[in-house]
Amino acid sequence: MVAIFHKIVSFFLALIVLFTSFSFTVNKHICGGEIVNTTLFVSADTCGMDMKVCENKSDKDIETTIQKEPCCQDVVKVIQGNENNQQAQQVTIDFPQVIFLQAFVSTFVLKFQETKTVSNVRYYSPPSLNVDILTFFQVFRI
């Protein structure tokens, strides 16, 4: 049960690292104040009314005036991922440091590892005794 839980948690942590380092774009096409199309990674499809102009009523005049503003607009939102996860540092180790690390590992780490020894004595079943051996060989201690 613990192993399955450990695998599930590690899978979700890997997904979190993947999605936080992942950057993508969200494209929206807005026409007449309403969102017509929303896409990820690619540009949004247009509604086909890009060349037409909107009719706006002005507050000062009762008449309808036509302004040369497009009805449609494209909104692009870039969500930038975390790039700190992708950078690695290069470590150089000199020859004396290698000798020290080898001596440290062999002295302190490898000496305290548990070793399992399998003993066959535990599984040994002695033979059944039908005769008392001491009286059979006439061995008597005084």
N, C-alpha and C positions, 0 to 999 in steps of 0.2 A: 504494500500500500504506500509506503514511504517512497519507494523507487518510482512509482507511477506519479505521485505528487511532485517529486523532484523533477521528473521529465516535463511535466505540464508547466511548472513554474519557469524552468529554463527556456522552454519554447516561447512563452509569453514575454520573457525578458529579452530574448533575441528579436522578437517582433517589435518591441518598444525601441530597441536600439536601431533597428532597420528603419522604422518610420520617423524617428527623430532626426536621422541623418539624411533623409530623403527630401529633396526639394521638388516642388511641382508648381504649375501655373493653373489658375482657374480663370477661364474666359467666359464672359457674359455678354450677350447681345440684348440691349434694351431698346425697345421700340415703343414710343408713345408713353413712356413711364412704366411699362410693364416688361418684366424679364421674359424674353421669347425663347432663348436658348442658353444653356449652361454646359460647358464641357471642361474636361481636364486634359492637359498636355497638348491639345490642338486648338486652333482658332475656332471660334463659334460660327455656326452657319448664320447667314443673314436672312432677314425676312423678305427681301426683295423690294423694300420700300426706301432704299437708301437715297434715291434721286428725288423723291417727292419732298415737299416742304410742308411744315405744319401750319395750321391756321390758329392764330392766337387772337383772342379778344382783348382789346386794350381797355383799361378802366376809364380813360378819358373820352374815348369815342365809342359810340354805340355801334358803329359799323365794324365789320370784321376786317382786319388787316392781315395781309399775308407777309410774313417775314421769311427771309431766306436762311432759316436755321434747319438743319436736318432733324428729322424725327428720331432717327436711330443713332445710337452710340454704342461703341464697344468698350467694355471695362475689362482690363486685364489685371489680375491680382497674383503676384508672385509670392509664394510661401517658401521662404528660404529655410533649409535644413541646418542642423547643427554640424559644422565641419570639424569640430574638435575631436571627434571619434576617429576620423580618417587619417590623422597625422601620426606618424610613428617616429620615434627617436632612434638614432643609430648609436649604439654603444660599442666602443672599442676597448678591448681587454689586452693589456700588455702581458708578456711572458711571466714576469714575477707574480702577477695577480693570478694567473692560471695555476701556478704551483701552489700558491696559498689556498686557492679554492679547492684544489684537489686534496691537499693535506687536511683542510677543515672538514670536508665531506667525509673522508675516510676515517678521521679521528672521532668526530662527534656525531655525525648523522648515521653512518653505517653500523656503528657499534651498538646503538640503542634500538635497532630494529628487532621486532619480535620474529623469532624463527619457530616454525611449527615442526615438531618432530613426531612422526607417526610411529607409535609403539605397537608392535604385534603382541606384546605380552598381555594386553588387555583382552584380546580376542582368543587367547589360548585357553583351551579347556583341558584340564588334567585327565589322565586316563583313570578309568574307574578301578578301584582296588577291591578285589575279591578276597584277598588273603592279607593278613596282617604281616607286613614285611619284617618287622623286628623279630617276631617269633619264628617266621619262616627261615630267616638266616641265623637265628639263635644269637642275637646280639643283645646282651643285657648289660646295662651300666650299673655300677655299684656306687 
